[in-house]
Amino acid sequence: MAQLMHYIPMVNGGENLTQPVYAPDVAKAITALVYNWQDFQGSTVMLGGPHEYSYREILEFVLDITGFHNRTLVSTPLPVIEMLCKFSDKTINPYFTTDNLQQMLEDNVVTDEMKASMANGDVTNCFGFEDLGIVPTDMAKVSSDYLSRFRSGGHFRKIQGYH
């Protein structure tokens, strides 16, 4: 979106929280579950990255790494974003969909309280990365490598502080 637009809309001021998780960490977790399926049968697995970030923080981080410093984050009223999503849903390759919007309206984090309520409810056990012996990778550690291709000069241009 930053390549195409100078103003980037944010839902709810970008204040909702999320825990970005690294896909290879999820693959490791799935592998551990498959190989030890008897230990985890009937359980719930909640996987979240090691840190919580607001959507605003993630957008600022992405703009910083990609070098799109001249982009403006705009807190956009919900009805306007809903209208944009309905239009975007009809395109071949939507950048932002109604499903994305619904996800961004709620915090998406794994808390100890959530795990405890799951364990006390219908679910026998609730496990996370630490229970599987996996240390989740921080977003800042790996995203620079992925996002560098979007900045002018690509991965050949070093950004101070992210290497």
N, C-alpha and C positions, 0 to 999 in steps of 0.2 A: 504494500500500500504506500509506503514511503517513497518508492520510486515514482509512483503515479500521481500522488497528491501532496500538496503543500500543507494541508490541514488534515489532521488525523482525528477522527471522532472518537471520543471515549464515552463509555457507558458509566453512569453513576459516578462521574468524576474520576474514574479509574481507581476507586478506593477498594473494590472487592479484592479479596486475597486468593492466591493460588500457590501451589507447590509444584513447580515444574519438575518433571521426572525425566531422566535420561533413558531413551528407548533401550539401549543395551543393558541397562540395569533391570528393566522390566523383563527383558529376554532371559537374563540370569535368574530372576525370580521364577519365571515360568519353568525354566529348566530344573531348578531346585524342587519345585512343586511336582513336576512330572517324575523325577527320580525318587522322590520321597512321598508319593501320593498317599500312602497309607497313613502317614503322620498328619496329613492336612485334610483328610477326607471329611467333608461336611463343614469345613471351616470357611471363614471369609478372609480374604487377603486385601489389605488396604495399603497401596503403595503411593507414597508421596516423596518428593525430593527433600533434601535436608533443610531447605530454608523456605520461608513464606515470603512472597513478594506481592505487592499490589500490582494491578494491571498497569498503572501509571509507571511504576518503577521498571517494569519489564519493557514498556514502550520506550522510556527514556534510555534504558540500557541498550536496546536494539538500535535506536537512533544514534547513540554515541559510538557504538562499534562500527556501524555502517557508514558513519560520517555524514548523515543527513541532519546536521545540526540546525539547518534553516527551516525544519518542519515544525509546525505548531500543533500541540496537542489541545484539542478543543472538547470541553465537557459539553456534550450534546444532549438535549432533552430526549427522553425515552420515546415519545411519539415520532420524533424525526428519525431516530435510529430504526424504529420499527418499520417506518415507511421505506427507508433505504434497504433494509433487509428483505422486504417483500419484493422490491425491484431486483435486488442482487440474487435472490433465490431463483429467479427466472433465467439467469444468464448461464452460459455453458460452464464457466469456471469462476464461481462466486468467491469473492474475497472475504465476505462476511455474511453469514446466513442467520436465519431466525434461530436455528439451534445454537449457533455461537452466542447469540444474544442471550438466550435463556441461561446458558452456562455462565456467562459473565455477570449475570445479575445475582449470583449466589457465590459465597465464599466456597472455594474448592480446596480444602485443606484436610489433612488427617490429624485429628487431635487425640490425646489420650482419653478424653471424655467420650469421643465417638467409639473408640475401641472398647471402652468399658461398657457402654450402653449396648454395643453389638454382642459382647460376651454375656451380658445379663439377659438379653432378649432371646430371640429364637435361634440365634447362632451359637454353636457350642464354643468356638474359639475364634479369635480374631488375630491375624498375624500381619506383620509388616516386614520391611527390609531387614531390620535388625534381628528378627526371629529366624530369618532365612540365612543369616550370616553374611549379608551383603551391606556394604557401606555405599549409600547412594551418592552419586556424583553431583557436585554443585553446578548449577547453570553457568556461572561465570567461568568455570574451568573449561568447558567444552564448546560453549556457544561462539566464542571468538573464532574458532577454526571454521565453523559452519557459516557464520555471518560475514566473514572477511570477503567472500566472493561478491557481495553486494556493494562494497565500497569502491570508490574510484581507486584504481591500482590493484584491486583484489588483494590476495594474500601477500603480495610483495611489499605492501605499505604497512609498516609496523605502527600500531597504535600503542602509545605509552601506557603501561599499567595493566595490560591484558595478556601479557606473554610471560 
